[in-house]
Amino acid sequence: MRLIILSSLFLILSCKEENKNTIIKANQAPKENIVTKPEPNESEEAKKWLTESIEKFFKTDLSTMDSAMQNITTKDYYEYKTDATNVEMDTDGSLTEKEFDQKWKNKFDTKKAGIDVGFLISGQDWNEIKVSKCNFISQDGNNYLFDVVLEDKEYKAEYPIQVKLVKEKEGFLIADVLQ
């Protein structure tokens, strides 16, 4: 009888020990099975916004291109690029190259302003501008830098540029274009 009681006791204890191991394993197992929603990759969002905005910009009617540019750029960049486009032009408010450099050298790299050329491309005429390359280079806080190539197949033209974006409350804006 004593032997039966001892055997039963060992059997009960071994079952309890097995239950502890099962509980521990059950608590550890869900870590592998938990599906977490990945954080959106902001550089991918910025890339998508940049590509869509550039292509949409070049489909804009010529009479509304100025306001379309203002909608996708920061206020400072818009004023800077407007000044760069009009350097040495015989119009009211145009600056000499020296005046332009003095005015903007503390905010922008004026040597890469694209003086005397348009916004994003150096060509005056185009058919259909497409983004053929848009590679993320770096991020510094809310600022993103992309290596971009714009292409117009009909005119057999490519326009390599680097574009800096800034993320603001409303979304992304072009903060600089290095041409």
Secondary structure, 3 states (H helix, E strand, C coil): CHHHHHHHHHHHHHHHHHHHHHHHHHHHCHHHHCCCCCCCCHHHHHHHHHHHHHHHHCCCCHHHHHHHHHHHECHHHHHHHHHHHCCCCCCCCCCCHHHHHHHHCCCCCHHHCCCCCCCCCCCCCCCCCEEEEEEEEEEECCEEEEEEEEEECCCCEEEEEEEEEEEECCEEEEEEEEC
